[in-house]
Amino acid sequence: MDLFKAIDIASSGMAAQRARLNVISMNLANANTTRTGQGGPYRRKTVVFESMPMARSFHEHLLHSTAKPQVYGVRVLGVAPVKGPFKKIYDPSHPDADENGYVSLPNVNLVQEMASMLNANRGYEANAAAIKTAKEMALKALELGR
């Protein structure tokens, strides 16, 4: 595998982790939203990833047989709401309280979101380190050619 393909794979991982961080920040920002445009409290969202084959150039298709294993990256397939019950608290003075005085709060767990944020951040950093390593390897290869 060439170094540019390694950079492409790592950059697809960085883009996926960036999308994941955006959704996590949206979840954190709406952790107390009891009314949305669709009605009801905010529903936690998550990112769905999908592996995707990295594009092969026409030259690569000519040089390699179809038996060679395909190289895969990652992409965001979509953002999906997470099913689950809403938290209910008793607050009859709240404007969104039901007839029994209970308010439905979003199904966002702050501890879980913070752990997911750290995980996504580490994934982003790992892909950035892979790009840096590929760049350093390319520079060392150029030095050897002198």
C-alpha positions as CSV (number, residue, x, y, z in Angstrom):
1,M,0.0,0.0,0.0
2,D,1.4,3.4,-0.9
3,L,1.7,6.3,1.5
4,F,-1.0,8.4,-0.2
5,K,-3.5,5.6,0.3
6,A,-2.6,5.4,4.0
7,I,-3.2,9.2,4.2
8,D,-6.6,8.8,2.5
9,I,-7.6,6.1,4.9
10,A,-6.6,8.1,7.9
11,S,-8.3,11.2,6.6
12,S,-11.6,9.3,6.1
13,G,-11.3,8.3,9.8
14,M,-10.7,11.9,10.8
15,A,-13.8,13.0,8.9
16,A,-15.9,10.3,10.5
17,Q,-14.7,11.2,14.0
18,R,-15.3,14.9,13.3
19,A,-18.9,14.1,12.4
20,R,-19.2,12.0,15.6
21,L,-17.9,14.9,17.7
22,N,-20.5,17.3,16.0
23,V,-23.3,14.9,16.9
24,I,-22.0,14.5,20.5
25,S,-21.9,18.3,20.9
26,M,-25.4,18.5,19.6
27,N,-26.5,15.9,22.2
28,L,-24.8,17.8,25.0
29,A,-26.3,21.1,23.9
30,N,-29.8,19.7,23.9
31,A,-29.5,17.6,27.1
32,N,-32.3,19.7,28.7
33,T,-34.4,20.5,25.7
34,T,-38.0,19.4,26.6
35,R,-39.7,20.7,23.4
36,T,-38.5,20.3,19.8
37,G,-40.1,21.3,16.5
38,Q,-41.3,17.7,16.1
39,G,-43.0,17.8,19.5
40,G,-41.7,16.1,22.6
41,P,-38.3,16.2,24.1
42,Y,-35.0,16.0,22.2
43,R,-34.0,12.5,21.3
44,R,-30.3,11.5,21.5
45,K,-28.6,11.0,18.1
46,T,-25.7,8.8,17.1
47,V,-23.6,8.5,14.0
48,V,-23.7,5.4,11.8
49,F,-20.4,4.5,10.1
50,E,-19.9,2.3,7.1
51,S,-16.7,0.9,5.6
52,M,-16.1,1.9,2.1
53,P,-13.5,0.7,-0.4
54,M,-10.9,3.3,-1.2
55,A,-11.0,4.5,-4.8
56,R,-8.6,2.8,-7.1
57,S,-7.1,4.6,-10.0
58,F,-7.3,3.2,-13.5
59,H,-3.6,2.5,-13.4
60,E,-4.1,0.4,-10.3
61,H,-6.9,-1.6,-11.9
62,L,-4.6,-2.4,-14.8
63,L,-1.6,-3.4,-12.6
64,H,-3.4,-5.5,-10.0
65,S,-5.5,-8.6,-10.3
66,T,-8.9,-8.8,-8.8
67,A,-7.6,-11.3,-6.2
68,K,-5.7,-8.5,-4.4
69,P,-7.5,-7.5,-1.2
70,Q,-9.4,-4.2,-1.3
71,V,-8.3,-1.4,1.0
72,Y,-11.2,0.1,3.1
73,G,-11.7,3.4,4.7
74,V,-14.7,4.7,6.7
75,R,-17.6,7.1,5.9
76,V,-20.6,8.4,7.7
77,L,-23.7,6.6,6.6
78,G,-26.1,8.9,8.5
79,V,-27.2,10.2,11.8
80,A,-29.8,8.1,13.6
81,P,-32.0,8.8,16.7
82,V,-31.4,6.5,19.6
83,K,-34.6,4.8,20.8
84,G,-35.2,4.5,24.5
85,P,-37.3,5.9,27.3
86,F,-37.2,9.5,28.3
87,K,-36.4,10.5,31.9
88,K,-39.4,11.8,33.8
89,I,-39.3,14.2,36.6
90,Y,-42.2,15.6,38.6
91,D,-42.5,19.4,38.1
92,P,-46.1,20.5,37.7
93,S,-45.0,24.1,37.3
94,H,-43.0,23.4,34.1
95,P,-44.7,24.5,30.9
96,D,-44.1,21.1,29.2
97,A,-45.5,19.0,32.1
98,D,-48.2,16.5,31.3
99,E,-51.6,16.2,33.0
100,N,-50.0,14.3,35.9
101,G,-47.3,17.0,36.4
102,Y,-44.4,15.0,34.9
103,V,-41.9,16.4,32.4
104,S,-40.2,14.2,29.9
105,L,-36.5,15.0,29.6
106,P,-34.2,13.9,26.7
107,N,-32.6,10.4,26.8
108,V,-29.1,12.0,26.9
109,N,-26.8,10.7,29.5
110,L,-24.1,13.3,30.1
111,V,-21.5,10.8,31.4
112,Q,-22.0,8.6,28.4
113,E,-21.7,11.6,26.0
114,M,-18.5,12.7,27.7
115,A,-17.0,9.2,27.4
116,S,-18.0,9.1,23.7
117,M,-16.5,12.5,23.2
118,L,-13.1,11.4,24.7
119,N,-13.3,8.2,22.5
120,A,-14.0,10.2,19.4
121,N,-11.2,12.7,20.3
122,R,-8.7,9.8,20.7
123,G,-9.8,8.3,17.4
124,Y,-9.2,11.6,15.7
125,E,-5.8,12.0,17.3
126,A,-4.8,8.4,16.2
127,N,-5.7,9.2,12.6
128,A,-3.8,12.4,12.8
129,A,-0.8,10.5,14.1
130,A,-1.1,8.0,11.2
131,I,-1.0,10.9,8.7
132,K,2.0,12.4,10.4
133,T,3.8,9.1,10.4
134,A,3.0,8.6,6.7
135,K,4.3,12.1,5.9
136,E,7.5,11.4,7.9
137,M,8.0,8.1,6.0
138,A,7.6,9.9,2.7
139,L,10.2,12.5,3.8
140,K,12.6,9.7,4.9
141,A,12.2,8.0,1.5
142,L,13.1,11.2,-0.2
143,E,16.2,11.6,1.9
144,L,17.2,8.1,0.9
145,G,17.0,9.0,-2.7
146,R,19.5,11.8,-2.4
